[in-house]
Amino acid sequence: MTRTETGPPPAVAPATAVEPGPRGEPPAWARLARRLVEANVAVVTVLALFTALVIGAILITATTPSVLHAWSQVGSAPGHAFYVTGATIGDAYGAIFTGSVISPSALGHAISTGRGWTGAFNPISETLVKAAPLILAGLGVALGFSTGVFNIGAQGQLIAGAIAALYVGFAVHLPIGIHLPLVVLGGAAGGAVAGFIPGILKARTGAHEVIVTIMLNYVFLDLLTYLLTSRPFQQPGQSNAISRTMPATARLPHLFGSTLRANLGFVIALAAALAVAWFARRSTLGFSFRVIGANQRAGRTAGMDVRRVTVLVLVISGALAGLAGTVTLSGTDFFLSTGYGGNIGFDAITVALLGRNRPLGVVLGSLLFAALDVGGASMQVATGIPIDLSSVIQATIVFCIATPMLVRELYRLREAGGGSIQLFMKGWSS
């Protein structure tokens, strides 16, 4: 008689179980799905952009007369109201895209006829032109923020760099291969000097860099106004406050032909982003910047000179802002006037926060802001919706990026494995 062994039946894995990987880890798709519901940097940034677009759509609906008229008759024609709303929102965002990136119809026409390439690629060219100074100034501000130094003077440093670059441009006569690099270096040096002033004041006297850099913005703006009405900067034969023009040997070459304004300035900006990324992660001095930015007391204990680092970070930050003024002057403007630079220096603060003080984030944030600026003008022309809407979208994006807890609670995201998102900025008492 044969004895049969009895025992519990073998366990059968449920159909919904996830097969572990070779090392006991969940598969890649499961890890990706988990990341998509976490409040990490990428998810919060995408959701912030989505939230801004939704708010923009609500504002379009609430401020466009044709949409409001359609909704006033929703009782008799509900489908028409939804159609007009969707078409208006689609036209507005479509105009932003085609005005800042590329128009599919213009591209198709250029491909089929072999003509009209300039019109097809002009939107992306203008976006690159707008993004180049934002990247450079944003890198300078981000480098200061990540070191615990509030450089609010990028606008003044940009002007100082442009002044220095212009002087080297018209006062020195050399071949383009020597003259242009000298102009670029001159602009960086001008911005570095403007950054050295608040740096040495903070290191030697304890003066807060926020106050000093803000006041220096006005100093350099007034200095520019003075120079534009005096020799040798003023354009000969002009009574208006307009400077001399940059000679041809001091102008940045175009990247895609003379009909498109995209120039070498964007390449310089990308090279600067790579240099800052390498400097922050691979160099000894960059390590000192990061340590002191995280904890000054720990840096002092390790033997780091906090005052020296403060001066150096403001000098480098100023040099990058000075390059922002240089690429605009030598790339597209070719002369200076009162109020030069617009709000680039102040927009750089927003870009640095949007990019979380990381070089790649600054580049992407600058491209986004440039696209919204360039596309906003196209939206206003095509649809009549005010360009201010693009500023509202920008502000909403920054607001959501700066308040990750709000986005996390709004979309019910889990806390990321690495902890909460930080802006890596010290307070006023740092």
C-alpha positions in Angstrom: 0.0 0.0 0.0 1.6 3.2 -1.1 1.5 6.1 1.3 0.6 9.4 -0.3 2.1 12.6 1.0 -0.3 15.3 2.0 0.3 18.9 2.6 -0.9 22.3 1.7 -1.3 23.0 -2.0 1.4 25.2 -3.5 0.7 28.9 -3.3 -0.4 30.5 -6.5 0.5 34.1 -7.1 -2.4 36.3 -7.8 -2.9 37.4 -11.4 -2.2 41.0 -10.4 1.1 40.4 -8.7 4.1 42.2 -10.2 6.9 39.8 -11.1 10.1 41.1 -9.4 13.2 41.8 -11.4 16.4 39.8 -11.4 17.5 41.5 -8.2 14.2 41.4 -6.5 13.2 44.9 -7.7 9.9 45.7 -9.4 10.0 46.0 -13.2 10.8 49.2 -14.9 7.1 50.0 -15.7 6.1 49.6 -12.1 8.9 51.9 -10.9 7.8 54.5 -13.6 4.2 54.2 -12.5 5.2 54.8 -8.9 7.3 57.9 -9.9 4.3 59.4 -11.7 2.3 59.6 -8.5 5.2 61.0 -6.4 5.8 64.7 -5.7 9.2 64.6 -7.4 10.7 67.5 -9.3 9.6 66.3 -12.8 6.0 65.5 -11.8 5.5 68.8 -9.9 7.0 70.8 -12.8 4.7 69.1 -15.4 1.7 69.5 -13.2 2.6 73.2 -12.5 2.6 73.8 -16.3 -0.7 72.0 -16.7 -2.2 74.0 -13.9 -1.1 77.2 -15.4 -2.6 76.3 -18.8 -5.9 75.4 -17.1 -5.9 78.7 -15.3 -5.1 80.5 -18.6 -8.0 78.7 -20.3 -10.3 79.9 -17.5 -9.1 83.5 -18.0 -9.6 83.2 -21.7 -13.1 82.0 -21.2 -13.9 84.7 -18.7 -12.5 87.7 -20.7 -13.2 86.9 -24.3 -16.4 88.7 -25.5 -17.3 86.1 -28.1 -17.1 83.3 -25.5 -19.1 85.2 -23.0 -21.8 85.9 -25.6 -22.0 82.2 -26.5 -22.4 81.3 -22.8 -25.1 83.9 -22.4 -27.2 81.8 -24.8 -26.2 78.4 -23.4 -29.9 77.6 -22.7 -30.8 77.7 -26.3 -27.5 76.5 -27.8 -25.4 74.6 -25.2 -23.3 72.9 -27.9 -22.4 76.2 -29.5 -21.1 77.6 -26.2 -18.8 74.6 -25.7 -17.6 74.8 -29.3 -16.8 78.5 -29.1 -15.0 78.0 -25.8 -12.9 75.1 -27.1 -12.1 76.8 -30.4 -11.0 80.1 -28.7 -8.8 78.3 -26.2 -7.3 76.1 -29.0 -6.7 79.1 -31.2 -4.9 81.0 -28.4 -2.6 78.2 -27.4 -2.1 77.2 -31.0 -1.0 80.7 -31.7 1.5 80.6 -28.9 2.9 77.4 -30.3 3.1 78.5 -33.9 4.4 81.9 -32.9 7.2 80.5 -30.8 8.2 77.1 -32.2 7.0 76.4 -35.7 3.9 76.6 -37.9 3.0 73.3 -39.4 1.3 75.0 -42.4 4.2 77.3 -43.0 6.6 74.3 -42.8 4.5 72.3 -45.2 4.4 75.2 -47.7 8.2 75.5 -47.5 8.7 71.8 -48.1 6.3 71.7 -51.0 7.4 74.8 -52.7 11.0 75.1 -51.6 10.3 78.7 -50.6 9.4 80.4 -47.3 11.9 78.7 -45.1 12.6 82.0 -43.2 8.9 82.4 -42.3 8.7 78.7 -41.2 11.7 78.8 -38.9 11.5 82.5 -37.7 9.4 81.6 -34.6 11.9 79.2 -33.2 14.7 81.6 -34.1 13.1 84.4 -32.2 12.6 82.1 -29.2 16.3 81.2 -29.2 17.3 84.9 -29.4 15.0 85.6 -26.4 16.3 82.6 -24.4 20.0 83.2 -24.7 20.3 86.2 -22.3 17.8 84.6 -20.0 19.9 81.5 -19.7 23.1 83.4 -19.0 21.6 85.8 -16.4 19.6 82.9 -14.9 22.7 80.8 -14.5 24.3 83.7 -12.6 21.4 84.2 -10.3 21.0 80.4 -9.8 24.7 80.0 -8.9 24.3 82.7 -6.2 21.1 81.2 -4.8 22.6 77.7 -4.6 25.5 79.2 -2.5 23.2 81.1 -0.2 23.8 84.5 -1.8 20.9 86.6 -3.1 22.2 88.3 -6.2 19.3 90.6 -7.1 21.6 92.8 -9.2 21.7 90.8 -12.5 20.0 93.8 -14.2 22.8 96.2 -13.3 25.5 93.6 -14.0 23.9 93.0 -17.4 24.1 96.8 -18.1 27.7 97.0 -16.9 28.7 94.1 -19.1 27.0 95.7 -22.1 28.8 99.0 -21.4 32.2 97.3 -21.3 31.5 95.2 -24.4 30.4 98.3 -26.3 33.5 100.2 -25.4 35.8 97.3 -26.4 33.7 97.1 -29.6 34.1 100.7 -30.9 37.4 101.6 -29.2 39.5 98.6 -30.4 40.0 97.8 -34.1 41.0 94.2 -34.7 40.1 91.4 -37.1 36.9 89.6 -36.2 38.7 86.4 -35.0 40.4 88.5 -32.3 37.9 91.4 -31.8 34.8 89.3 -31.1 36.3 87.1 -28.4 37.8 90.2 -26.8 34.3 91.9 -26.8 32.8 88.8 -25.2 35.6 88.8 -22.5 35.1 92.5 -22.0 31.4 92.0 -21.3 32.1 89.2 -18.8 34.7 91.4 -17.1 32.3 94.3 -16.9 29.7 92.2 -15.2 32.3 90.6 -12.9 33.4 94.1 -11.7 29.7 94.9 -11.0 29.5 91.7 -9.0 32.7 92.3 -7.1 31.4 95.5 -5.5 28.6 93.9 -3.5 30.8 90.8 -2.9 33.6 92.7 -1.3 31.2 94.9 0.7 29.5 91.8 2.1 32.8 90.1 2.9 34.5 93.1 4.5 31.6 95.0 6.1 28.7 92.5 6.3 26.5 94.7 4.1 23.6 92.6 2.9 23.9 91.7 -0.8 20.2 92.1 -1.4 20.2 95.8 -0.5 23.6 96.5 -2.3 22.7 94.7 -5.5 19.3 96.3 -5.7 20.8 99.8 -5.3 23.5 99.0 -7.8 20.9 98.3 -10.4 19.9 102.0 -10.3 23.6 103.1 -10.2 24.4 101.3 -13.5 21.2 102.4 -15.1 22.0 106.0 -14.3 25.6 105.5 -15.4 24.3 104.2 -18.8 22.0 107.3 -19.1 25.0 109.6 -18.4 27.3 107.8 -20.9 24.7 107.9 -23.6 24.6 111.7 -23.5 28.4 112.2 -23.3 31.4 111.4 -25.4 32.7 109.0 -26.5 29.7 106.7 -26.1 27.0 108.9 -27.8 26.4 108.4 -31.4 28.1 111.2 -33.4 25.6 113.7 -34.8 22.8 112.4 -32.5 21.1 114.5 -29.8 19.1 111.5 -28.5 20.5 109.1 -25.9 21.7 106.5 -28.3 25.2 105.0 -28.2 27.6 104.2 -31.0 26.9 101.0 -32.9 28.9 97.8 -32.7 31.2 97.4 -35.7 30.8 94.3 -37.9 33.9 92.7 -36.4 32.3 92.7 -32.9 28.9 91.2 -34.0 28.0 87.6 -33.3 27.5 85.5 -36.5 24.1 84.1 -37.4 23.5 80.4 -36.9 21.0 79.8 -39.8 21.7 82.5 -42.3 21.3 86.2 -42.3 17.5 86.2 -42.6 17.1 84.5 -39.2 18.2 86.4 -36.0 19.4 83.3 -34.1 23.1 83.8 -33.5 26.1 82.4 -31.7 24.8 83.9 -28.4 22.6 80.9 -27.9 25.6 78.6 -28.3 27.5 80.7 -25.8 24.6 80.3 -23.4 24.5 76.5 -23.7 28.3 76.3 -23.3 28.0 78.5 -20.1 25.4 76.1 -18.8 27.7 73.1 -19.4 30.5 75.0 -17.7 28.5 75.9 -14.7 27.2 72.3 -14.4 30.8 71.0 -14.5 32.0 73.6 -12.1 29.3 72.9 -9.6 29.7 69.1 -9.6 33.3 68.4 -10.6 35.5 71.2 -9.3 36.9 71.7 -5.8 35.7 75.4 -5.7 32.3 74.3 -6.8 32.2 71.8 -4.0 33.0 74.6 -1.6 30.1 76.7 -3.1 27.7 73.9 -2.5 28.9 73.1 1.1 28.7 76.7 2.1 25.3 77.1 0.5 24.0 74.2 2.5 25.6 75.1 5.8 28.1 77.9 6.4 29.1 76.6 9.8 30.0 73.2 8.4 32.1 75.0 5.7 34.0 77.0 8.3 34.6 73.9 10.3 36.1 72.2 7.2 38.4 75.2 6.8 36.6 76.9 3.9 36.9 80.7 3.6 33.3 81.9 3.5 34.2 85.5 2.8 36.3 84.5 -0.2 33.6 82.2 -1.5 31.0 85.0 -1.2 33.2 87.4 -3.3 33.9 84.7 -5.9 30.3 83.7 -6.3 29.2 87.2 -6.9 32.0 87.8 -9.3 31.2 84.7 -11.4 27.5 85.5 -11.1 28.1 89.0 -12.4 30.3 87.7 -15.2 27.4 85.5 -16.4 25.0 88.4 -16.2 27.5 90.6 -18.1 27.6 88.0 -20.8 23.8 88.2 -21.0 24.1 91.9 -21.9 26.9 91.2 -24.3 25.1 88.5 -26.4 22.1 90.8 -26.7 24.2 93.8 -27.7 26.5 91.9 -30.2 23.8 89.6 -31.4 20.7 91.6 -32.2 20.7 95.2 -30.8 24.2 96.5 -31.8 23.7 99.8 -29.8 22.6 100.9 -26.3 19.8 103.1 -25.2 18.2 104.2 -22.0 16.5 101.3 -20.1 18.6 98.8 -21.9 18.0 95.2 -21.1 14.3 95.5 -20.3 13.5 93.1 -17.4 16.0 90.4 -18.4 17.8 90.7 -15.1 14.6 90.4 -13.0 13.2 87.6 -15.2 16.4 85.7 -14.5 15.4 85.5 -10.9 12.2 83.8 -11.9 14.0 81.5 -14.3 16.5 80.5 -11.6 13.6 79.6 -9.2 11.7 77.8 -12.0 14.9 75.8 -12.8 15.5 75.0 -9.1 19.0 76.6 -9.4 20.2 73.7 -11.7 21.8 74.5 -15.1 19.5 72.2 -17.1 16.5 73.5 -15.3 17.6 77.1 -16.1 18.0 76.3 -19.8 14.6 74.6 -20.0 12.9 77.4 -17.9 14.5 80.1 -20.1 13.2 78.3 -23.3 9.7 78.1 -21.8 9.6 81.7 -20.7 11.1 82.8 -24.1 8.4 80.8 -25.9 5.6 82.3 -23.8 6.9 85.8 -24.5 7.4 85.4 -28.2 4.2 83.3 -28.6 2.2 85.7 -26.5 2.8 88.5 -29.0 1.7 86.2 -31.9 -1.4 85.2 -29.8 -2.4 88.8 -29.4 -2.1 89.5 -33.2 -3.9 86.3 -34.2 -6.8 86.2 -31.7 -6.9 89.6 -30.0 -6.3 88.1 -26.6 -4.0 90.4 -24.5 -0.4 89.4 -24.3 -0.7 89.8 -20.5 -2.2 86.3 -20.5 1.3 84.9 -21.2 2.6 86.8 -18.1 -0.2 85.3 -16.0 0.7 81.8 -17.2 4.4 82.5 -16.3 3.4 83.7 -12.9 1.2 80.7 -12.3 3.9 78.3 -13.3 6.4 79.9 -10.9 3.8 80.0 -8.1 3.1 76.3 -8.4 6.8 75.5 -8.7 7.6 77.5 -5.6 4.8 75.8 -3.6 5.3 72.1 -4.2 3.1 71.2 -1.2 0.2 72.9 -2.9 0.6 70.9 -6.0 1.1 67.7 -4.0 -2.2 68.3 -2.1 -4.1 69.5 -5.2 -3.3 66.3 -7.1 -3.0 63.9 -4.1 0.6 63.0 -4.8 2.7 60.8 -2.5 5.8 62.3 -0.9 8.9 61.5 -3.0 11.3 59.0 -1.8 14.1 61.6 -1.6 11.9 63.8 0.7 10.2 67.1 -0.1 11.3 69.4 -2.9 13.6 72.2 -1.8 14.4 75.5 -3.5 18.0 75.4 -2.1 17.8 79.0 -0.9 18.8 80.5 2.4 16.7 83.1 4.2 17.6 86.7 4.8 19.5 85.8 7.9 22.0 83.6 6.1 
